[in-house]
């Protein structure tokens, strides 16, 4: 399907710190701040997968003891063909275990849909001092990996823009994303605080049909690959195809025979897919050149190939 997805996804949801006065004194308690990330997305014509991550961002100021959390996403309803509905479920490994960094009792549960609303209910609250300490390194901790599909698995998503975002407490009623924690209010960790979304940063997936590495087709590759450029030898332009089985930060650079970098063909985050980039050697001399791909993220990949420019 051409232009199957024009993705617009909030990658980072930032929550603000709140200060609370201690009863009977002048001291303040600084509550934890954190980031929610929706990342590592992959898709086929009829499924879409993504990870939810949570990270503690002010560990030098306060403790973050996670209690309950629930997540609500809205998806563009026009993606579902007539007569079909969305499905929503956990992604599991070969042993049938959900993909999560959290102990089982801290994972949100019961994924369900209501029209174009995707819902994860809150986990059971563990009780004060029994909360989960959230990590501060890297992306933080993976809450779950989720899959959106269609009730009729023989159907594909419509050729519509893939709008996908977290629901917040400002614009909706009782169904909204909420993080609860036990905090040090009143000198104990016995107060459950609900954090309201302060700011949503809509970023930057961009249109995947951009010029900085064009998507070739929507079939999801199973492995990384850097193809030999074609044509080769070439004059003056050649195409370089590459494949990503998962999202990654991709850089493709071109070097001359001395190892000097002369061009950067791709530089940025790419969803999983098959891509093509172009190198134009009109401004360079005949000779041997090398191109290298570096992919970082959930998985890493590096490869170098040789090409020949003849004028």
N, C-alpha and C positions, 0 to 999 in steps of 0.2 A: 504494500500500500504506500502510495506516495504521500509524503507529508503527513504521516499517521499521527505524529505527535508534535505539537508546538508546546513545549513544556514550560510551565511557569510555576515554580515550586518554591515555597519559603524554605530555604536551607537552614536558617538560623532564627530562632525565636528567643529574644532577649528579655529577661525579666529584671525589674529594678529592685534595688535594696530598699527596705523600709526600716525606719528607726522607731523604736518604741521606748517610752520612758518607764523606768522601773518604779513600781508603786512605792511611795514613801521615800524616794531619793531622787538625785539628779542624774544618776547614771543612765546610759541608754544601752539597749540591746540592738545590735546590728544583725538583721536576719540575713540568711544566706542568699546570694544571688546565683543564678544558674543559666545555662543555655540549653535549649532543646534544639536538636539538629535532626532534620530528615535528609538522609543521604544514602549513598551506595545503591542508587536506584537502577533497576534493570527492567526491560520490557520485552514482550513479544506482541504480536498483533492482538492477543486477547488476554494478556496478563500484565500486571505492573507490580513490581516488588520494591520495597524500600526498608531501610533501617531507621528506628527512632533511637537517638542517643540523648543522654542527660549528663551534664557536667557541672560540677561545683566551681564557681568562678571567683569567690572571695575567701579562700580557705585560711588566709592569714588573719582574717577578721572574725570569723565565726565558724561554728560547727554546722554541718548539714546532715541531719538525721531524717532520712526519708521515711514517711509513713505511707499515705495512700496517694495514688495518682491515676488519672483517667484522661483519655485522649479522644478527641472528636475532630474528624476531618470532613471537609466538604469536597466533593468531586464534581466536575462538570457533568450535569445530567445528560447532555446531548451526546456524550460518548457511548451511551448504551443504545444499541439498535432497538427499534420498536419491538415490543413483546419480550424484551429481556430486562433483567435487573442486575445490579451489581452484587458480587459476592465479596466476602472479606474474611481472611483467615490468617493463622500463623503460618510461617514458613518453618519447616522442620528439617532436621538432618537425617542421615540414613538410618539412625536408630529411633527415629520418631520423636526426638526431643526438640522443643522449640529453641530457636537460635536467640539466646539472651545471655547477658552477663550477670543478671540478677538471680538470686535464689528464688525458687519456685513461688514461695508465699508472697514475694514482693512484686511479682509480675502482674500487670493489669490483665483482666480476663474477659471471657465471653465476647469475642468480636462479633459484631452484628451490623446490619445495614437497615436504614430507614429511608427509602428513596435514595437520594444522593449523599446521605449522611453516613459516614463510617464511624463506628463506635467501639471503644474499648472501655469496659467498666472498671471501676476501681478495685484494687485488691483488698483483701481483708486487712484492717489496721492491726499492727502488731502490738500496740501498747507502748507507752512512754519508756524510753531508754532501750527499747528493743528495735528501734528503727535501723535502716540500712545507711551506712556512711557512704556517700557518693564520691566517686573518684574525681580527681582534679587534673589528671594527665590526659594528653591527647584529645580525643573526642569525648572522653568521659566513659560512661558505661552504656552498652547497648541494652535498651529496654526490651525490644523485640524486633524481629524482622517480619514484615507483614506482606500479604499478597492481595491485590485487588483483581477480581476476575469478572466473568459474566455468567449468569445462570445457565445460559445455553452455551456450552463450551465449543460448539461448532461455529459460533458467531465470532466476529472480530469487532473491536472498538470502531465506532464511526470515525471518519476522517475529520475530527474536530480538535480544537485547542484543548490541551490537557491542563485545565486549571485545577489546582489541588492545594488546599490550605487548611490550617488549623482554625477551628472555631475558638473565639475568645468570649469573655464575659461581657464585653461592651456591647456587642451587637446581637447577642442571642440570649435565650432564656436559660433553662436549667441544664441544657446540654452544651457543655463547654469544656475545654481542656483545663485541668486543674491539678496542681501539685500541692500535696500536704506534707508538713514536716513537724517534728517535735522540736521545740526551741527552748532556750534558757529563760523565757519569761518567768518572773516571780522566783527566779533562782533555781528552777527545776526544768527538766525536759518533759514537761507534761502538758504543754499547750499545743494544740493542733492549729496551724496557720495555713490558710489557703492563699496561694500566690496568684495574683491576677496578671494576665499578660499585659505588659507595658508597651511593647513596641514589636511589630513584626517587620522583619527585613525581607523584602521580596527580592530575590536575587536570581540571580544570575545563572540560571541554566542557559539562558539565551535560546534562540531558535536553533535547533540542532541542524538545520540546513544552512549553516553559516559558511562563509568563505574560508575560515581558518580551520580547514579539515572538514570536508563535506561528507555527510552521511550517504552511504551507497544504497543500503536497503535496511529494512526493519527487522530482518531475521537476526536473532541473538547469537553471536558466535560462542563457541564452547571454549576456545583457547585464545591466548594472545597470538598475534602474528604481525610481522612486518614483511611485506612482499617486496620482491625485486621490482625496481622501477620499470616502467614501460612507457615508451620504447627505451631500449638501452643497447647500443649507444643512442644518444639523442641530440637534437639540434632544433630549436634552442630549449624546448620545454619537455618535461616528462612528468608522469604521474606516479605517486607513491601511495599504495593502499596499505591500510593497517586495520587491525581488528582488536576490539576490547570486549572480553566476556563480562567485565564489571566496570562500573564508573571509575575513572582515575584522572589524575592530573597529568596531562600529556605534554611532552615537549619533543619536537622533532627538529634537529639542527643539521645543517650541512657544513662539511669541513673540506678544505682543500688538502692537497697531498702533504703539506707541512703540518697539518693538524690545526690550522687556524680556522675558527668559526667564520663562515661567510654569510650564512642565512639562517633564520629561524622560521620554519614553516608552520609549526603548530605550538601554541603555548596557552594552555588553559584546561579547565575541567571538562571532560567529555563523558556523556552517558555511555553505557555499553552499546556496541554497535559496530558496523563495518564502515570505514571511512576512506576518503581519498584526499590527498594533498598534492599540490603542484609545485614543482621547482622550475623556474625560468632562468636559464643560463645565458641569456642574451648579453649580459654585462660582464661575463667571465670568459677567461681564455679556455681553449681546448685543453683537455687533460682528464686525469682521474680525480674523482671526488668521492667523499663518503657521507652517508646520512645515518643518523643515529636516533633511535627512539628511547625515551626514558619515561616510564609510567610509574607513578607513586600513588599510594592510597591504601585501600583494603588489601590489594595485591600489587606486587611490583613486577616490572618487566623491562628488560634492556636488550637491544639488538642493534647491530651495525651492519650496513651493506655498502657495497662498492658500486659506483656508476661512472660512465664515461661520456664526456661531452666532446663532440667532434664538430668543428665548424669548417 
